[in-house]
């Protein structure tokens, strides 16, 4: 990612934090007003609506951040190692077991070719469903979300170095 991508992500993240604080302050005031029985019913309805709005706002913000990260042209090329999984190549009737990686930022898939060269997976190929793929996808999504969260508050280079050092399932594409 380049610095303008990170700045945009940080702005969206900070606006989410401010929105959360505003909602928390409103909840405190609601508790103060809750002593009046007439207000109590009204406030319970406001609370329901407020929670839905907060969840919706958080999801929308994450979706925007996710798109910025996915469409970056300057990926750090941190690849998560899915291991050997089933891939449907040109013939969708049969799958082939191939060593697959996935970019932590762009979510693009890569495959290991002959002589350990890693190249982008052709767009017409499809990942097969399997227990290994499912478990790898869960780990990948957790790690990716944590990565995005970390770059909100820390220098990108520091986060990349830490992730490479602490996670044996990540490799850096040259």
C-alpha positions as CSV (number, residue, x, y, z in Angstrom):
1,X,0.0,0.0,0.0
2,X,1.2,3.5,-0.5
3,X,0.9,6.3,2.0
4,X,-2.2,7.9,0.5
5,X,-4.0,4.5,0.8
6,X,-3.0,4.3,4.5
7,X,-4.0,7.9,5.1
8,X,-7.4,7.2,3.6
9,X,-7.8,4.1,5.7
10,X,-6.7,5.9,8.9
11,X,-9.3,8.7,8.2
12,X,-12.1,6.2,7.8
13,X,-10.9,4.3,10.9
14,X,-10.7,7.5,13.0
15,X,-14.2,8.6,11.9
16,X,-15.5,5.2,13.1
17,X,-13.8,5.7,16.5
18,X,-15.4,9.2,16.8
19,X,-18.8,7.8,15.9
20,X,-18.4,5.1,18.5
21,X,-17.5,7.7,21.2
22,X,-20.6,9.8,20.2
23,X,-22.8,6.8,20.6
24,X,-21.3,5.8,23.9
25,X,-21.9,9.4,25.2
26,X,-25.5,9.2,24.1
27,X,-25.9,5.9,25.9
28,X,-24.7,7.5,29.1
29,X,-27.2,10.3,28.8
30,X,-30.0,7.8,28.0
31,X,-29.2,6.0,31.3
32,X,-29.6,9.3,33.1
33,X,-33.0,10.0,31.5
34,X,-34.2,6.4,32.0
35,X,-35.5,7.3,35.5
36,X,-38.7,8.7,34.0
37,X,-41.1,5.8,33.2
38,X,-42.5,7.6,30.1
39,X,-39.0,8.1,28.8
40,X,-38.0,4.6,29.6
41,X,-40.1,3.0,26.9
42,X,-39.0,5.6,24.4
43,X,-35.3,5.1,25.3
44,X,-35.5,1.3,24.9
45,X,-36.7,1.9,21.3
46,X,-33.9,4.4,20.7
47,X,-31.4,1.9,22.1
48,X,-32.6,-0.8,19.7
49,X,-32.3,1.7,16.7
50,X,-28.9,3.0,18.0
51,X,-27.4,-0.5,18.1
52,X,-28.6,-1.3,14.6
53,X,-27.1,2.0,13.4
54,X,-23.8,1.4,15.1
55,X,-23.5,-2.1,13.7
56,X,-24.4,-0.9,10.2
57,X,-22.0,2.0,10.4
58,X,-19.2,-0.3,11.6
59,X,-19.8,-2.7,8.8
60,X,-20.0,0.0,6.1
61,X,-16.7,1.5,7.4
62,X,-15.0,-1.9,7.3
63,X,-16.3,-2.6,3.8
64,X,-14.8,0.7,2.6
65,X,-11.5,0.0,4.3
66,X,-11.5,-3.5,2.9
67,X,-12.0,-2.2,-0.7
68,X,-9.2,0.3,-0.3
69,X,-6.8,-2.4,0.8
70,X,-8.0,-4.9,-1.9
71,X,-7.5,-2.4,-4.7
72,X,-4.1,-1.2,-3.7
73,X,-1.5,-1.2,-6.5
74,X,1.4,-1.1,-4.0
75,X,0.9,-4.3,-2.1
76,X,3.5,-5.4,0.4
77,X,3.3,-8.8,-1.3
78,X,2.8,-10.6,2.1
79,X,1.5,-14.0,1.0
80,X,-0.4,-16.3,3.3
81,X,0.6,-20.0,2.7
82,X,-2.7,-22.0,2.2
83,X,-0.6,-25.1,1.6
84,X,-1.5,-27.7,-1.0
85,X,-5.2,-27.4,-1.9
86,X,-7.5,-28.4,-4.7
87,X,-7.6,-26.0,-7.6
88,X,-9.9,-26.3,-10.7
89,X,-7.9,-25.3,-13.7
90,X,-9.3,-25.1,-17.2
91,X,-11.2,-28.4,-16.7
92,X,-13.8,-27.8,-14.0
93,X,-14.6,-31.5,-13.8
94,X,-11.3,-32.4,-12.1
95,X,-9.2,-30.5,-9.6
96,X,-5.4,-30.6,-9.2
97,X,-3.6,-30.3,-5.8
98,X,-1.4,-27.1,-6.0
99,X,0.6,-25.1,-3.5
100,X,-1.5,-21.9,-3.1
101,X,-0.8,-18.6,-1.5
102,X,-3.0,-15.5,-1.0
103,X,-1.9,-11.8,-0.8
104,X,-2.8,-10.4,2.6
105,X,-3.8,-7.1,1.1
106,X,-5.2,-7.6,-2.4
107,X,-6.7,-11.1,-1.6
108,X,-5.3,-12.3,-4.9
109,X,-4.3,-16.0,-5.2
110,X,-0.8,-17.1,-6.2
111,X,0.5,-20.6,-7.0
112,X,3.9,-22.2,-6.7
113,X,5.3,-23.2,-10.0
114,X,8.3,-25.4,-10.9
115,X,11.5,-24.5,-9.1
116,X,9.7,-22.8,-6.3
117,X,8.7,-19.7,-8.3
118,X,5.5,-18.1,-7.1
119,X,3.2,-16.5,-9.8
120,X,-0.3,-15.1,-9.8
121,X,-3.0,-17.8,-10.2
122,X,-4.7,-17.5,-13.6
123,X,-8.1,-15.7,-13.1
124,X,-10.1,-18.5,-14.8
125,X,-8.8,-21.1,-12.2
126,X,-11.0,-21.7,-9.1
127,X,-10.1,-22.8,-5.6
128,X,-11.9,-26.0,-4.6
129,X,-13.8,-26.4,-1.3
130,X,-12.1,-28.6,1.2
131,X,-11.5,-28.8,4.9
132,X,-7.9,-27.6,4.4
133,X,-9.1,-24.7,2.3
134,X,-11.8,-23.8,4.8
135,X,-9.4,-23.8,7.8
136,X,-6.8,-21.8,5.8
137,X,-9.4,-19.2,4.8
138,X,-10.4,-18.8,8.4
139,X,-6.8,-18.2,9.5
140,X,-6.2,-15.9,6.5
141,X,-9.3,-13.8,7.3
142,X,-8.4,-13.5,11.0
143,X,-4.8,-12.5,10.1
144,X,-5.9,-10.1,7.4
145,X,-8.3,-8.3,9.7
146,X,-5.6,-8.0,12.4
147,X,-3.1,-6.7,9.8
148,X,-5.6,-4.0,8.7
149,X,-6.3,-3.1,12.3
150,X,-2.5,-2.8,13.0
151,X,-1.7,-0.5,10.1
152,X,-4.3,1.9,11.4
153,X,-2.1,2.9,14.4
154,X,1.4,1.8,13.6
155,X,4.0,2.4,10.8
156,X,3.4,0.0,7.9
157,X,7.1,-1.1,7.7
158,X,7.0,-2.1,11.4
159,X,3.8,-4.0,11.0
160,X,5.0,-5.9,7.9
161,X,8.3,-6.8,9.7
162,X,6.5,-8.0,12.8
163,X,4.0,-10.1,10.7
164,X,6.8,-11.8,8.8
165,X,8.8,-12.5,11.9
166,X,5.8,-13.8,14.0
167,X,3.8,-15.8,11.5
168,X,5.4,-18.8,9.8
169,X,2.5,-19.0,7.3
170,X,3.5,-15.7,5.7
171,X,6.1,-15.3,2.9
172,X,7.3,-12.1,1.2
173,X,7.1,-12.2,-2.6
174,X,10.1,-10.6,-4.2
